[in-house]
């Protein structure tokens, strides 16, 4: 797959799904700008001629404006945006109101508000160039829901799916496509705590396979969408959850 004509901005590129996505895109010839908050980028990325790493706090709008908005004002602006970064933090309904709302607001800020703002900047640029591709990493929780302590997470991802569909409806005539990807439980560093607590057998209950989905499989899907071969699937959500929730 030749992606040498793609310049991709991937948020949360230093670990987990974002790391696999970035590696796959680089392997297929794309130029990638990756973001991280404070986790170091892999040496293979740093040494790659087509990679550029940016440290940015996605919870701070000023940081976004100073470090990421300017990318879409450059002559060679990204023509693909992958909103991957997100947080998954619990807040039980029994906790004190202000703490519960703090979790809600922080989750919506990072998982929904920031991707929407980045998309706005990208779409305004792409509307003038006549092309562009948006991929938002949502979650199985957007459709199935989650346990109550992760309600803010599920709500943020459901909002991201609806946002993506709204983009797809209005921007297709400008040559822009938008997709959501809804992973289930993915075997990443972030997931290891759950694996250690519950065990892999418990977490694969209800799946069609006796194994947790790998981030590399998500990366394969992203690379295919970035290729632009299925633009008329704009607005679609691609479910990759081991058959644990079928739609």
Buried (B, 14 or more C-beta within 10 A) or exposed (E): BEBEEBBBBBBBBBBBBBBBBBBBBBEBEBBBBBBBBEBEBBEEBEEBEBBBBBBBBBBBBEBBEEBBBEBBEEEEBBBBBBBBBBBBEBBEEEBEEEEBEBBBEBBBBBBBBBBBBBBEBBBEBBBEEEBBBBBBBBBBBBBBBBEEBBBBBBBBBBBBBEBBBEBBEEBBEBBBBBBBBBBBBBBBEBBEEBBEEEEBEEBBEEBEEEEBBBBBBBBBBBBBBBBBEEBEEBBBBBBBBBEBBEE
